[in-house]
Amino acid sequence: MMNTSIKDAQMSFKTNKRIKERVEALAVATRRSKTFVLEEAVTAYLDYNEWQIKSIMEGIEDAKAGRVTPIEDVIAEWEGELENCPD
C-alpha cells in the first residue's frame, strides 16, 4: 500500500510492448492509474524478494552457528507424515 507521508519521486524505465499493454489493460479493468498498477507490482516484487533474501541470510547464519537439523531427522519426519496420509 502506498504511504502518503513519503514524498513522491520520478522513476522511468523501458519495457517491452506486451508488458506495457498488460499494465494498461489492468489499469483500465481495475479503474486505477497505470502508476498505481506499477507501484503495486513493484511493491509486491520487492516485498517478496526482500523476504526471500532475509530468509536466506538467516539460514546461512543458522548454519554457521550450527543450528541445523540432520538430514536423517528430516527424512524420518517426512516418512512419518507420508504414513499418515490417506491413500
One Martini backbone bead per residue (centre of mass of N, CA, C, O) as a GRO file, in nm:
protein
   87
    1MET     BB    1   0.098   0.035   0.020
    2MET     BB    2   0.071   0.364  -0.001
    3ASN     BB    3   0.269   0.620   0.140
    4THR     BB    4   0.181   0.958   0.191
    5SER     BB    5   0.446   1.056   0.365
    6ILE     BB    6   0.593   1.004   0.106
    7LYS     BB    7   0.772   1.130  -0.130
    8ASP     BB    8   0.763   1.169  -0.449
    9ALA     BB    9   0.916   0.990  -0.731
   10GLN     BB   10   1.085   0.965  -1.015
   11MET     BB   11   1.040   0.697  -1.266
   12SER     BB   12   1.214   0.516  -1.530
   13PHE     BB   13   1.144   0.275  -1.802
   14LYS     BB   14   1.197   0.003  -2.004
   15THR     BB   15   0.972  -0.192  -2.210
   16ASN     BB   16   0.773  -0.400  -2.342
   17LYS     BB   17   0.479  -0.396  -2.510
   18ARG     BB   18   0.326  -0.618  -2.350
   19ILE     BB   19   0.357  -0.497  -2.068
   20LYS     BB   20   0.225  -0.229  -2.128
   21GLU     BB   21  -0.051  -0.351  -2.209
   22ARG     BB   22  -0.108  -0.492  -1.938
   23VAL     BB   23  -0.109  -0.242  -1.763
   24GLU     BB   24  -0.332  -0.092  -1.913
   25ALA     BB   25  -0.553  -0.311  -1.882
   26LEU     BB   26  -0.552  -0.318  -1.572
   27ALA     BB   27  -0.622  -0.025  -1.526
   28VAL     BB   28  -0.895  -0.034  -1.665
   29ALA     BB   29  -1.025  -0.279  -1.513
   30THR     BB   30  -0.963  -0.123  -1.214
   31ARG     BB   31  -0.967   0.190  -1.222
   32ARG     BB   32  -0.664   0.264  -1.255
   33SER     BB   33  -0.359   0.360  -1.262
   34LYS     BB   34  -0.057   0.290  -1.386
   35THR     BB   35   0.095   0.371  -1.134
   36PHE     BB   36  -0.054   0.191  -0.939
   37VAL     BB   37   0.012  -0.078  -1.073
   38LEU     BB   38   0.322  -0.048  -1.055
   39GLU     BB   39   0.347  -0.009  -0.748
   40GLU     BB   40   0.223  -0.280  -0.672
   41ALA     BB   41   0.421  -0.461  -0.827
   42VAL     BB   42   0.686  -0.362  -0.700
   43THR     BB   43   0.613  -0.411  -0.406
   44ALA     BB   44   0.566  -0.716  -0.427
   45TYR     BB   45   0.848  -0.786  -0.532
   46LEU     BB   46   1.012  -0.666  -0.298
   47ASP     BB   47   0.886  -0.814  -0.063
   48TYR     BB   48   0.958  -1.100  -0.157
   49ASN     BB   49   1.271  -1.063  -0.202
   50GLU     BB   50   1.342  -0.958   0.079
   51TRP     BB   51   1.242  -1.206   0.229
   52GLN     BB   52   1.421  -1.413   0.089
   53ILE     BB   53   1.697  -1.292   0.161
   54LYS     BB   54   1.656  -1.292   0.467
   55SER     BB   55   1.614  -1.600   0.492
   56ILE     BB   56   1.886  -1.684   0.378
   57MET     BB   57   2.064  -1.533   0.583
   58GLU     BB   58   1.951  -1.681   0.830
   59GLY     BB   59   2.035  -1.966   0.735
   60ILE     BB   60   2.336  -1.912   0.728
   61GLU     BB   61   2.364  -1.838   1.026
   62ASP     BB   62   2.257  -2.105   1.136
   63ALA     BB   63   2.474  -2.284   1.008
   64LYS     BB   64   2.721  -2.145   1.140
   65ALA     BB   65   2.588  -2.205   1.441
   66GLY     BB   66   2.451  -2.509   1.420
   67ARG     BB   67   2.139  -2.463   1.329
   68VAL     BB   68   2.053  -2.786   1.257
   69THR     BB   69   1.912  -3.055   1.065
   70PRO     BB   70   1.935  -3.363   1.020
   71ILE     BB   71   1.855  -3.551   0.750
   72GLU     BB   72   1.742  -3.795   0.904
   73ASP     BB   73   1.517  -3.632   1.049
   74VAL     BB   74   1.371  -3.533   0.801
   75ILE     BB   75   1.305  -3.807   0.678
   76ALA     BB   76   1.148  -3.920   0.919
   77GLU     BB   77   0.929  -3.706   0.918
   78TRP     BB   78   0.825  -3.756   0.626
   79GLU     BB   79   0.759  -4.054   0.661
   80GLY     BB   80   0.546  -4.004   0.880
   81GLU     BB   81   0.360  -3.830   0.705
   82LEU     BB   82   0.307  -4.045   0.483
   83GLU     BB   83   0.167  -4.254   0.673
   84ASN     BB   84  -0.078  -4.032   0.734
   85CYS     BB   85  -0.175  -4.055   0.455
   86PRO     BB   86  -0.409  -4.083   0.244
   87ASP     BB   87  -0.486  -4.290  -0.038
   0.00000   0.00000   0.00000
